[in-house]
Amino acid sequence: MNDHTKADPTPYAEVEALLRDEFAGVHSSTTVTRCVEAAHYGALEVTGYAHPGLVERIARKHLHVLALVASERG
C-alpha cells in the first residue's frame, strides 16, 4: 500500500481537539473531523503537503462558513 492511500491522523489530532473546543455547541465533533479531513486533502491537492497549521486555518474557515450558513437558515 502506498503512503498516499492511508492518511496518518496523528498530526491532526491536536488540530481536531482545538477546533472541537472552539466550535463546541456550534458543530458536532463529526463535522469538525470532516472539515479537518477535507482541509487535509485540499491542502495536499493544492500544495502537495498538508502542514498542520495550514490544515487548521483551512478547516477553521470551513467551520466558520458552515456556522454562518446555519445561522442564516435559522
C-alpha angles and dihedrals in degrees: 000000000000124000095249096063098060121049119216104225094193098090090053100044090092091046091051092048092049093049093044088056093044093050098036109141090020104062134017120245087249091059091049091050092049092050092049091049092048091048090049094053093041092053091048091051095049104035104016091237133066109210110192091238091055092045089051093052094047093046092048090053090050091050092049091051092048090050091049092050091048092050092050091052094049 
